[in-house]
Structure formats: structure tokens, C-alpha cells
């Protein structure tokens, strides 16, 4: 059942790519592993282009071999970053983030740009 819910979630996202009144350029049908029809998505030209471009990016990402965190990092760059972040008041930033995440980012940028660490 979990698999079919994921397929329905994908179908819902595909359906949201095109407004209901858009001219249909393509029709995608979704079937489960047994071939049973689940649904379809009508796509506009703009949606086909966006989906093609995003799928290309996704394929390139999936074919790459991302580096595991902490490996192949320039030690000088890592030391500089750690030094840059020392003294940040994370409790203050988190309190701001709870109210307004954008304000927290702005506060972080302001603190780090001024060198007030």
C-alpha cells in the first residue's frame, strides 16, 4: 500500500505542474507494478519543458557519486570556516528562527559580515 501512496503523491505533483485550463501537450499515465491504471496527468508545453529539465538534473545527480561528508575537504578551508563560526550565539539565532526564519538568516548574515563574532 505504501508504494501506491507514493505513486499517487507523484501523480499529484505531476498534475500540479499544469493549470486546469492549459492546453494539453502530453498525457502521462501512471500504472502500478502489475499494470493496473492509477491515474493520469495532463501536461502543458511549459510543464513538459520543466519536467524534462528537472529530470535531467535528477538523473545527473543520481549518476554522480556524491562525496561523503567530511571527506576530501580542504583542511585550510575547514579551519577558516570553523574559526568564522566560533562565537555564534546559536540560541539567539534559533529563537529568531522560530519567529521568522528569514529574519534569522538576515541576522546570521549581519553577524558574520560585521565580524562581530
N, C-alpha and C positions, 0 to 999 in steps of 0.2 A: 504494500500500500504506500509506503514511504516513497518509492520510486515514482509511482503515478502522481503523487502530490508534487514532486519536484518537476515532473513533466508539465503538469498543469501550471505551476509557477512560471516555468519558462514560456509556456504558451501565453500566459497573461502578459508577460513582459513584451513578447513579440507583438501582441495585439495593441499594446500601448504605444508602439512606435509610430502608428499612423492614426490621424484623426478619422472619425467615423465617416466624414463627408469627403475624404480624399479619394482621388481616382486610383483604382487598384492597378498596380503594376505587376504584382506577383501574389501568389496564394501559396502559403506553406501549410501543409497538413502534418499533424502530429499523430503518430501511432505508437502504441506500446511495443514491447519486445515480441509479443505474439501477433502483431499486425493489426490489433483492434484500433479503430479510429478513436482518437481522443478529442481532437478539435482542429481548428484551422485559424490562421492569422492572415488577414488581407493587408498587404504592404504597399505603400505608395513608392514612387521613384526615390524620393528623399530617404525613406526608411530602408529601401534596398541598398542604397549607397552607404548609408550609415552602418547598416548591419554588415555589409561586405568589408568595410574598412575596419570596423571593430573586431570582426572575426579574424582578419589578417593579423592584427595586433595580438589577439589572443593566441593564435597559432604560433606566432614568433615567440611569445612568452613561454608557451608550453614546450616548445622545442629547445629552448635555451636551458642551460644548466646553471641556475642561479647559485651564486656563492653563498655558502652558509654564513650566518652572522658571525663576526669575529675572525674570519679568515681573510687573508690577502688584503689587509688594511694597512695603509702606510702608517708606521708607528709614530712618525712625527706629526702627521695629521691627527691621529687619535689623541696624542698627548696635548696638542693645541686645543682640540675640542673639549677635552676633559678640563683643561685649565680655564677655558672660556665659560664653562657651565658651573664651575665651583662657586659657591656662594649664592646660587639662585635660591630664592625663597619659594620653594615648591608649594608649601601650604598656602601662601598668598595667591599664587597663580591658580591653584586648584579651586580656591574659594571664589575667585573671579570667574573661572571657567564654569562653575555651577550656575552662575547668574547669566553669563553671556560669553560663550566660547570665543567669539570674535574679539571681544574686549581682552580676553586672556592672551590671545595671540598678539594683539597690539601691545599689551603690557610687556610680554616677553621680548618683542622686537625693540621696544623702547629701552628696556633694561639692558639688553645685550648691546644695543647700538651705542649707548652712552658710556658703556664700560663701568657702570655702577655696581659691578659685582663685588 
